[in-house]
């Protein structure tokens, strides 16, 4: 696994800012995105899930929606969802998304589907600011995904998506952290829970 060109901070808030700045400054981010699109499309070929919760990309995140749209075109029973924040529980609910569906901005300024059906995804694609061994994910610090995963029954298969520069070998879980089942980067599958 390649290491980051900078010395990452042990302070998670500072580390998040460093990794986001590095991600936005990647001169080859488009090419990395093309490779990660290919990795995701090929990886999805072997999966049985028919409903996937994804995310609207912000701050230089990888955009999984083109690969997911191609995945959904292969079977009319497949559905893609984007998150909508429940203000009372601070958990995410996933509403059907398709190209051209009605959208509106949420309280954070992120586009979300408007008036589409909600569903519980069988697979959840999660953006990674950074990631570490054993499926550990560094997000933005809001805890939305951890709260959502703790509440969803059955728990969906979780897949972190990010660029390889975000690997932090010393990243360790905090008590509330929920490890991911798999992590994909432009270099391929970096982590997959045994038996998943």
C-alpha positions in Angstrom: 0.0 0.0 0.0 1.5 3.4 -1.0 2.0 5.8 1.8 0.9 9.4 1.9 3.5 12.0 0.8 2.8 14.0 4.0 3.2 13.1 7.6 -0.4 12.4 8.8 -1.5 14.0 12.0 -2.5 11.8 15.0 -5.3 14.4 15.7 -8.3 13.2 13.7 -9.8 16.6 13.1 -6.5 17.8 11.6 -6.0 14.5 9.8 -9.5 14.9 8.1 -8.5 18.4 6.9 -5.1 17.2 5.6 -6.6 14.3 3.7 -9.4 16.4 2.2 -6.9 19.0 1.1 -4.6 16.3 -0.4 -7.6 14.7 -2.2 -8.7 18.0 -3.7 -5.1 18.7 -4.8 -4.5 15.3 -6.5 -3.4 16.2 -10.1 -4.4 12.7 -11.3 -7.8 12.6 -9.5 -9.7 12.2 -12.7 -7.6 9.2 -13.8 -7.9 7.7 -10.3 -11.7 8.1 -10.5 -11.7 6.3 -13.9 -9.8 3.4 -12.4 -12.1 3.3 -9.3 -15.1 3.3 -11.6 -13.7 0.2 -13.3 -12.9 -1.5 -10.0 -16.4 -0.9 -8.7 -18.1 -2.1 -11.9 -16.2 -5.3 -12.0 -16.6 -5.9 -8.2 -20.3 -5.4 -8.4 -20.6 -8.2 -11.0 -20.0 -10.8 -8.3 -22.5 -9.4 -5.8 -26.1 -10.5 -5.3 -27.5 -7.4 -3.6 -30.3 -5.6 -5.6 -30.5 -2.4 -3.5 -27.6 -0.1 -2.9 -27.4 3.0 -0.8 -24.8 5.4 -2.1 -23.9 9.1 -1.6 -23.8 12.4 -3.5 -20.1 13.2 -3.9 -18.7 16.3 -2.2 -15.3 17.8 -1.5 -13.5 15.8 -4.2 -15.0 12.4 -3.2 -15.2 9.6 -5.7 -18.5 9.7 -7.7 -19.9 6.1 -7.7 -23.2 7.1 -9.4 -22.1 6.5 -13.0 -21.0 2.9 -12.1 -24.1 2.3 -10.1 -26.3 3.6 -12.9 -24.7 1.1 -15.3 -25.2 -1.6 -12.7 -28.9 -0.7 -12.3 -29.5 -0.8 -16.1 -28.7 -4.5 -16.2 -31.7 -5.4 -14.1 -34.9 -3.4 -13.7 -35.3 -4.8 -10.1 -32.1 -3.0 -9.0 -32.4 0.2 -7.0 -30.0 3.0 -6.0 -30.6 5.2 -3.0 -29.1 8.5 -1.8 -29.2 9.5 1.9 -31.6 11.8 3.5 -30.9 12.9 7.1 -33.6 12.3 9.7 -33.2 15.4 11.9 -34.6 13.8 15.0 -32.4 10.6 15.0 -29.5 12.0 13.0 -29.5 8.8 11.0 -29.7 8.4 7.3 -32.6 7.0 5.3 -32.1 6.1 1.7 -34.5 7.3 -1.0 -34.6 6.0 -4.6 -32.3 8.0 -7.0 -32.1 7.8 -10.7 -30.7 10.2 -13.3 -33.1 13.2 -13.6 -35.1 12.4 -10.5 -36.3 15.5 -8.6 -33.7 16.7 -6.2 -33.4 19.4 -3.4 -30.7 20.5 -1.0 -30.6 19.1 2.5 -29.6 21.2 5.6 -25.9 20.7 4.7 -26.3 21.9 1.1 -26.0 18.4 -0.3 -28.5 17.3 -3.0 -31.0 14.6 -2.0 -33.9 13.0 -3.8 -37.3 14.7 -3.3 -40.4 12.7 -2.8 -39.0 9.3 -3.9 -39.6 6.0 -2.1 -37.4 5.2 1.0 -35.9 1.7 1.3 -33.4 -0.2 3.5 -30.3 -1.0 1.3 -28.8 -4.4 1.2 -25.4 -2.8 0.4 -24.2 0.6 1.5 -21.4 2.5 -0.3 -19.7 4.8 2.2 -17.3 7.7 1.3 -13.9 7.5 3.0 -11.8 10.6 3.9 -9.3 8.0 5.1 -9.2 4.4 6.0 -7.1 1.9 7.9 -6.5 -1.8 8.6 -9.4 -4.0 9.4 -12.0 -2.0 7.6 -11.6 1.2 9.7 -13.0 4.3 8.1 -12.2 7.9 8.8 -15.3 10.0 7.8 -16.1 13.7 8.4 -16.8 13.2 12.1 -20.5 13.6 12.1 -21.3 10.0 13.0 -24.2 9.7 10.6 -23.0 6.3 9.1 -22.1 4.8 12.4 -25.5 5.7 13.9 -27.3 4.5 10.8 -25.4 1.1 10.7 -26.1 0.6 14.4 -29.9 1.0 13.7 -30.3 -0.9 10.4 -31.6 -4.5 10.8 -30.4 -6.5 9.0 -27.2 -4.6 8.7 -26.3 -3.9 5.1 -23.0 -5.0 3.6 -20.8 -1.9 3.8 -18.2 -0.8 1.3 -15.9 2.1 1.7 -14.9 4.0 -1.4 -11.8 6.3 -1.5 -8.5 6.9 -3.1 -5.4 5.0 -2.0 -3.7 8.1 -0.7 -6.1 8.0 2.3 -4.7 4.8 3.8 -3.6 5.4 7.4 -1.8 2.4 8.8 -2.1 3.4 12.4 -5.8 4.2 12.3 -7.6 2.5 15.2 -11.3 2.3 16.0 -13.0 4.3 18.6 -15.8 2.6 20.6 -18.6 4.0 18.3 -16.8 3.0 15.1 -18.4 0.3 12.9 -15.8 -1.4 10.7 -16.6 -1.7 7.0 -17.0 -5.1 5.2 -14.8 -4.0 2.3 -12.8 -1.1 1.0 -12.2 -0.3 -2.7 -9.7 2.1 -4.1 -8.4 2.8 -7.6 -5.8 0.1 -6.9 -8.5 -2.6 -6.3 -10.0 -4.3 -3.2 -7.9 -3.3 -0.1 -9.9 -5.0 2.5 -12.7 -7.6 2.6 -14.0 -9.2 5.7 -13.4 -13.0 5.6 -16.5 -14.8 4.3 -18.0 -11.6 2.9 
